[in-house]
Amino acid sequence: MTATASSYTTVDPHLAFVIDDDASVRSSIEAVLAQLRMKAASFQMAKEALASLDAGHHPAIIFLDVALLRSDAIDVLRGLGERHYGGVVQLMSGGRQALIEAVQRIGVRHGIRLAAPLHKPFEREAIMQALLASHPAGANAPTGREPTSEPSSAVNR
């Protein structure tokens, strides 16, 4: 699909994509998004997420694992740049800092707005803080249900 400069500039502030090959990571992020009353579309493979963008779904934030199996975060960033994605990409990685920095540079080259990366394993609170910090509504982002006293659980990969 060929996108015009304005075709993907408007995002749905209540929609997030989660692109990670680890089902437990996707599930944990989805739980935090649900707590904030946001819709989540989760994908194991990058091409599925890009196809969803092409179908008209424009999330405010994309949680993107740097080390995807059978695809590559760089391919996702390149595809987002080609589609003039107007939201924020939240990189996630359990890998080396040098790899994260290299992927960040590529994202910037493709015109992608990037949030500070999340380093795995991370706590649910880190997901929430990252989301609130990068949400288009900022401090006015949906807060969802009242905070619970549930213990925070680590998300690995």
C-alpha positions in Angstrom: 0.0 0.0 0.0 1.2 3.5 -0.8 0.4 6.0 1.9 0.1 9.7 1.4 1.7 12.1 3.9 -1.5 12.5 5.8 -2.9 9.0 5.6 -1.8 7.8 9.0 -1.4 11.0 11.1 -4.6 10.5 13.1 -4.5 7.8 15.8 -7.1 6.3 18.0 -6.1 7.3 21.5 -7.9 4.3 23.0 -6.1 1.7 20.8 -2.7 0.1 21.3 -0.9 -2.6 19.3 1.3 -5.1 21.1 3.9 -6.9 18.8 5.8 -9.6 20.6 6.4 -13.3 20.0 6.0 -14.1 23.7 2.4 -14.7 24.6 3.0 -14.0 28.3 4.4 -10.5 27.5 1.5 -9.8 25.2 -1.0 -10.9 27.8 0.7 -8.8 30.6 0.6 -5.7 28.5 -3.0 -6.3 27.4 -3.9 -6.6 31.1 -2.4 -3.1 31.8 -4.2 -1.7 28.8 -7.5 -3.1 29.9 -7.0 -1.6 33.3 -6.6 1.8 31.5 -9.7 1.0 29.5 -7.8 0.9 26.3 -8.3 -1.6 23.4 -5.4 -3.9 22.6 -4.7 -5.6 19.3 -1.9 -8.2 19.8 0.3 -9.7 17.1 2.9 -12.4 17.2 4.2 -11.4 13.8 5.0 -7.9 12.4 3.3 -8.4 9.1 0.0 -9.0 10.9 0.3 -5.6 12.6 1.2 -3.8 9.4 -1.8 -5.4 7.7 -4.0 -4.1 10.5 -2.7 -0.6 10.0 -3.5 -1.0 6.3 -7.0 -2.0 7.2 -7.5 1.3 9.0 -6.6 0.6 12.6 -4.3 3.4 13.9 -3.1 2.9 17.5 -1.9 5.7 19.6 1.0 3.5 20.8 2.7 0.3 19.6 4.6 -1.9 22.0 7.3 -3.5 19.9 9.7 -6.2 20.9 13.1 -5.6 19.4 13.9 -9.3 19.0 10.9 -10.8 17.2 11.1 -14.3 15.8 10.5 -14.7 12.0 10.5 -10.9 11.6 12.4 -7.9 12.7 11.7 -4.7 14.6 13.6 -2.8 11.9 11.1 -4.1 9.3 8.2 -2.9 11.5 9.8 0.6 11.9 10.5 0.8 8.1 6.8 -0.2 7.5 5.6 2.4 10.0 7.7 5.1 8.3 6.3 4.2 4.9 2.8 4.5 6.3 3.5 7.8 8.0 2.5 6.3 11.4 1.4 9.2 13.7 1.6 7.5 17.1 4.4 6.4 19.4 6.5 3.2 19.3 7.5 1.8 22.7 10.5 -0.5 22.1 10.9 -3.5 24.5 13.9 -5.7 24.8 15.7 -8.1 27.1 18.8 -7.7 25.0 21.9 -5.6 24.9 21.7 -1.8 25.1 23.7 -1.4 21.9 21.0 -3.3 20.0 18.2 -1.1 21.4 20.2 2.0 20.5 20.7 0.8 17.0 17.0 0.1 16.5 16.2 3.5 18.0 18.5 5.2 15.5 16.7 3.4 12.6 13.3 4.4 14.0 14.4 8.0 14.1 15.7 7.8 10.5 12.2 6.6 9.4 10.5 9.5 11.2 9.0 7.4 14.0 8.4 8.9 17.5 9.9 6.6 20.0 9.3 6.4 23.8 12.2 5.5 26.2 12.7 1.8 25.8 11.4 -0.8 28.3 14.0 -3.3 29.4 12.8 -6.8 30.1 12.0 -8.2 32.6 9.8 -5.3 33.6 7.1 -4.8 36.2 3.5 -4.0 35.2 4.0 -0.6 36.8 6.7 0.2 34.2 4.3 -0.6 31.4 1.7 1.7 32.9 4.2 4.5 33.4 5.5 4.1 29.8 2.0 4.2 28.5 1.0 7.3 30.5 4.2 9.1 29.6 3.7 8.5 25.8 -0.1 8.7 25.5 -1.3 11.5 23.3 -3.5 12.8 26.2 -0.5 12.8 28.6 -1.6 13.2 32.1 -5.2 13.2 31.0 -4.9 9.7 29.6 -7.6 7.2 30.6 -6.9 5.9 34.0 -9.4 3.0 34.1 -10.2 1.3 37.3 -9.1 2.2 40.7 -5.6 0.9 41.6 -5.6 -2.5 43.1 -3.5 -3.9 45.9 -2.5 -6.8 43.6 1.3 -7.5 43.7 3.1 -6.4 40.7 4.3 -9.2 38.5 7.4 -9.2 36.3 7.1 -9.7 32.6 10.0 -11.6 31.0 11.4 -12.6 27.7 
